Amino acid sequence: MPNFIFAYHGGHTPEGEEEVAKTMAAWQAWFEEMGSAVVDPGNPVGASKTVTREAVQEDGGANPISGYTVISADDIDAAARMAKGCPMVADGTGSIEVAEIHQM
């Protein structure tokens, strides 16, 4: 079964203990819903830079990545259906780019 990366864009950093707990519970529930399909729950990421031959863009580009997860699914459509359950997709604060990871 192929693996897919969920590249998160957007979202927000929760503030205060109550919001952090609520956010973590939502993500944990989503991961539990996906079960053994979660290969690597991943992590949020910090500031990014977009590097091209011409320049290094300091702000990460138009839509910088904010985190990642690796999952296993039958195909990209199944992976995209799983992505719809993501808390930041559900609350409208972010999006997920889904791509198959090709083994070399």
Buried (B, 14 or more C-beta within 10 A) or exposed (E): EBBBBBBBBBBEEBEEEEEEEEBEEBBEEBBEEBEEBBBEBBEEBEEBEBEEEEEEBEEBEEEBBBBBBBBBBEEEEBBBEBBEBBBBBEEEEBBBEBEEEEEE
